[in-house]
Amino acid sequence: MITRILFVAIVVGLLFAACQNQQIVKKYYVGGALKSETITTNDKRIYKSYYESGKMESEGGIAKDGSRNGKWANYYPDGILWSTGNYSDDLKDGLWNYKKKDTAYSLFWTKYINRPLKLNLPQSWIIEDNPTSYAPLAVFSDSVDAAVSFSIVLMNDGNVSLDSAVIQSTNYFRSQFDVEQSQLSEVEINGLKGKKLLQYVTMDNKKVKSAQFFLIQDKTIYLLSFVIKPQEETFYNDVIKEIVESFNLI
């Protein structure tokens, strides 16, 4: 009997000690619903975010500086699992599994780090070794036939404002191609504010979608530009979204 009481006391003591070492930091939406919580137990940190409805949005491990590390899971607003995989230093690393409606697929993600750039790319994408003058930082494509191509242009003329850069790009497209549709919106990617310009144009008698992201830091504008074949748009819209959301400067 005494042994049993001692065992229970030890277990209770261990649970109490564990609780003492756990810290939970919560953030809330304006309306009062839980937005996120960071759970720290000893040196282990778990981050969870929620939709305003209360359903889980994402969960996974984070480092001291808040960067994502280890296994992560993301969910649709209805609570259904969307993607799972690993992060390393805030970038996707290796195999990620996705579910979209009744379709399941996988992507291998790799890190592209070339100062000042830091972003994710699908591992199979081609990196051009010698970018041409119009894209001095980097050029990528998904294949030789290029269902989607991606370039990063540095616009470091301090006299060009964000709005002027967008106008220049819009005017260039209209002078060179038949623009059927254009849409402009504001974005913020990892603390970088900017503009997103979507255009459907005809190039070489072929209709394509152009997605451009103008991101500004101080007086430098980074232009992330994608060209996608319409028949591939449904799949690559999600891929492009993940690439852009991973973009950061180091």
C-alpha positions as CSV (number, residue, x, y, z in Angstrom):
1,M,0.0,0.0,0.0
2,I,2.8,2.4,1.0
3,T,4.7,1.5,-2.2
4,R,1.6,2.3,-4.3
5,I,1.1,5.7,-2.6
6,L,4.8,6.5,-3.2
7,F,4.4,5.6,-6.9
8,V,1.3,7.8,-7.3
9,A,3.1,10.7,-5.5
10,I,6.1,10.3,-7.8
11,V,3.9,10.4,-10.9
12,V,1.9,13.4,-9.7
13,G,5.2,15.1,-8.9
14,L,6.6,14.4,-12.4
15,L,3.4,15.7,-14.1
16,F,3.5,18.8,-11.9
17,A,7.2,19.4,-12.9
18,A,6.3,19.0,-16.6
19,C,3.5,21.5,-16.3
20,Q,5.8,23.9,-14.5
21,N,8.2,23.7,-17.5
22,Q,5.5,24.4,-20.0
23,Q,4.7,27.9,-21.3
24,I,1.8,28.7,-23.6
25,V,1.6,32.1,-25.5
26,K,-1.7,32.7,-27.2
27,K,-2.9,35.3,-29.7
28,Y,-6.4,36.2,-30.6
29,Y,-8.4,37.6,-33.5
30,V,-10.1,41.0,-33.0
31,G,-13.4,39.2,-32.5
32,G,-11.9,37.1,-29.6
33,A,-11.4,33.8,-31.3
34,L,-8.0,32.0,-30.8
35,K,-5.6,32.8,-33.7
36,S,-2.5,31.0,-32.6
37,E,-0.6,29.5,-29.7
38,T,3.0,28.7,-29.1
39,I,3.6,25.8,-26.6
40,T,7.1,25.6,-25.1
41,T,8.0,22.6,-23.1
42,N,11.6,22.7,-21.9
43,D,13.5,23.4,-25.2
44,K,10.7,22.1,-27.5
45,R,8.4,24.6,-29.2
46,I,5.1,23.8,-31.0
47,Y,3.2,26.4,-33.0
48,K,-0.5,26.0,-33.8
49,S,-2.6,28.5,-35.9
50,Y,-6.3,28.5,-36.2
51,Y,-8.9,29.8,-38.7
52,E,-11.3,32.3,-37.1
53,S,-13.9,29.5,-37.2
54,G,-11.8,27.7,-34.6
55,K,-10.6,24.9,-36.9
56,M,-6.9,24.1,-37.1
57,E,-5.0,25.9,-39.8
58,S,-1.4,24.6,-39.3
59,E,0.8,23.0,-36.6
60,G,4.5,22.2,-36.3
61,G,7.8,22.8,-34.6
62,I,9.6,26.1,-34.4
63,A,13.0,27.3,-33.3
64,K,13.8,30.0,-30.7
65,D,13.7,32.7,-33.4
66,G,10.3,31.5,-34.6
67,S,11.5,29.8,-37.8
68,R,9.7,26.6,-38.7
69,N,11.6,23.4,-38.2
70,G,10.7,19.7,-38.2
71,K,7.3,18.2,-39.1
72,W,4.4,20.4,-40.1
73,A,0.8,19.9,-41.2
74,N,-1.5,22.4,-42.9
75,Y,-5.3,22.2,-43.1
76,Y,-8.1,23.5,-45.3
77,P,-10.7,25.8,-43.6
78,D,-13.1,22.9,-43.3
79,G,-10.5,21.0,-41.2
80,I,-9.4,18.5,-43.8
81,L,-5.6,17.9,-44.0
82,W,-4.0,19.7,-47.0
83,S,-0.3,19.0,-46.7
84,T,2.4,17.4,-44.5
85,G,6.2,17.6,-44.6
86,N,9.3,18.9,-43.0
87,Y,10.8,22.4,-42.6
88,S,14.4,23.3,-42.0
89,D,15.4,26.8,-41.2
90,D,11.9,28.1,-42.3
91,L,12.1,26.4,-45.7
92,K,10.4,23.2,-46.9
93,D,12.9,20.4,-47.0
94,G,12.4,17.1,-48.9
95,L,9.2,15.2,-49.5
96,W,5.8,16.9,-49.0
97,N,2.5,15.2,-49.4
98,Y,-0.6,17.0,-50.6
99,K,-4.3,16.4,-50.9
100,K,-6.5,18.5,-53.2
101,K,-10.2,17.4,-53.4
102,D,-9.9,13.7,-54.5
103,T,-6.3,14.0,-55.8
104,A,-3.2,13.2,-53.8
105,Y,0.3,14.1,-55.0
106,S,3.8,14.7,-53.7
107,L,6.5,17.2,-54.3
108,F,10.2,17.2,-53.4
109,W,11.2,20.7,-52.2
110,T,14.7,22.0,-52.1
111,K,16.3,25.2,-50.8
112,Y,17.7,27.9,-53.1
113,I,20.0,30.2,-51.1
114,N,22.1,32.7,-53.1
115,R,22.5,35.9,-51.2
116,P,20.5,38.0,-50.9
117,L,17.8,35.4,-52.0
118,K,16.4,32.6,-49.9
119,L,13.4,30.6,-51.2
120,N,11.9,27.1,-51.9
121,L,11.9,25.5,-55.3
122,P,10.6,22.1,-56.5
123,Q,13.7,19.8,-56.6
124,S,13.1,18.9,-60.3
125,W,13.2,22.5,-61.5
126,I,16.0,23.7,-63.8
127,I,18.2,26.5,-62.6
128,E,19.8,28.6,-65.4
129,D,23.5,29.0,-64.8
130,N,24.0,32.2,-66.7
131,P,20.9,34.4,-66.5
132,T,20.5,37.0,-69.3
133,S,20.7,40.7,-68.6
134,Y,17.0,41.1,-68.1
135,A,17.1,38.8,-65.1
136,P,20.4,39.3,-63.3
137,L,19.6,37.4,-60.2
138,A,18.0,34.0,-61.2
139,V,16.0,32.2,-63.8
140,F,14.2,28.9,-63.3
141,S,11.8,26.6,-65.2
142,D,10.0,23.3,-64.4
143,S,11.4,21.6,-67.5
144,V,13.0,22.1,-70.9
145,D,9.5,22.6,-72.4
146,A,8.7,25.1,-69.6
147,A,5.1,24.7,-68.6
148,V,6.1,27.4,-66.1
149,S,9.1,29.7,-66.0
150,F,10.2,31.9,-63.2
151,S,12.7,34.8,-63.0
152,I,13.8,37.2,-60.3
153,V,14.8,40.7,-61.4
154,L,16.5,43.3,-59.2
155,M,15.2,46.8,-59.7
156,N,17.6,48.9,-57.6
157,D,17.2,52.3,-59.2
158,G,16.2,54.4,-56.1
159,N,14.3,56.8,-58.4
160,V,11.7,54.1,-59.4
161,S,8.8,53.8,-57.0
162,L,6.8,50.6,-56.5
163,D,3.8,52.1,-58.5
164,S,6.2,53.3,-61.3
165,A,7.6,49.8,-61.6
166,V,4.2,48.3,-61.9
167,I,3.2,50.9,-64.6
168,Q,6.4,50.2,-66.5
169,S,5.7,46.5,-66.6
170,T,2.1,47.0,-67.5
171,N,3.0,49.4,-70.4
172,Y,5.7,47.0,-71.6
173,F,3.3,44.1,-71.8
174,R,0.7,46.1,-73.6
175,S,3.3,47.3,-76.1
176,Q,4.6,43.8,-76.8
177,F,1.6,41.5,-76.4
178,D,-2.2,41.3,-76.6
179,V,-3.3,41.7,-73.0
180,E,-6.8,40.2,-72.5
181,Q,-7.1,40.6,-68.7
182,S,-5.3,42.4,-66.0
183,Q,-5.7,42.5,-62.2
184,L,-3.6,44.4,-59.5
185,S,-3.7,43.8,-55.8
186,E,-1.5,44.5,-52.7
187,V,0.5,41.8,-51.0
188,E,2.9,41.3,-48.1
189,I,5.4,38.5,-48.1
190,N,7.5,37.8,-45.0
191,G,7.4,41.5,-44.1
192,L,8.0,42.7,-47.6
193,K,5.2,44.9,-48.9
194,G,4.4,45.0,-52.6
195,K,2.0,44.5,-55.5
196,K,0.8,41.5,-57.4
197,L,0.0,41.9,-61.1
198,L,-1.9,39.1,-62.9
199,Q,-2.2,39.3,-66.7
200,Y,-3.5,37.0,-69.3
201,V,-1.7,37.7,-72.6
202,T,-1.0,36.2,-76.0
203,M,2.7,35.5,-76.7
204,D,3.8,33.9,-80.0
205,N,0.2,33.1,-80.8
206,K,-0.2,31.3,-77.5
207,K,-2.2,32.4,-74.5
208,V,-0.3,32.4,-71.2
209,K,-0.8,33.7,-67.7
210,S,1.7,36.2,-66.2
211,A,2.0,36.5,-62.5
212,Q,4.3,39.3,-61.2
213,F,5.1,40.1,-57.6
214,F,6.8,43.5,-57.0
215,L,8.3,43.4,-53.4
216,I,10.2,46.4,-52.0
217,Q,12.8,46.6,-49.3
218,D,14.1,50.2,-48.7
219,K,14.5,51.5,-52.2
220,T,15.2,48.1,-53.9
221,I,12.4,46.3,-55.7
222,Y,12.5,42.5,-56.3
223,L,10.4,41.4,-59.2
224,L,9.3,37.7,-59.0
225,S,7.9,36.9,-62.5
226,F,6.1,33.7,-63.5
227,V,4.8,32.7,-66.9
228,I,2.4,29.7,-66.9
229,K,0.7,27.8,-69.7
230,P,-3.1,28.0,-69.1
231,Q,-3.5,24.2,-69.3
232,E,-1.1,23.9,-66.4
233,E,-2.5,26.7,-64.3
234,T,-4.7,24.7,-61.9
235,F,-1.7,22.7,-60.6
236,Y,0.9,25.4,-60.7
237,N,-1.1,28.1,-59.0
238,D,-0.6,26.3,-55.7
239,V,3.1,25.7,-56.4
240,I,3.7,29.3,-57.3
241,K,1.9,30.4,-54.1
242,E,4.2,28.3,-52.0
243,I,7.4,29.6,-53.8
244,V,6.3,33.2,-53.3
245,E,5.4,32.7,-49.7
246,S,8.9,31.1,-49.1
247,F,10.7,34.1,-50.6
248,N,12.9,36.0,-48.1
249,L,16.1,38.1,-48.0
250,I,19.2,37.3,-46.0
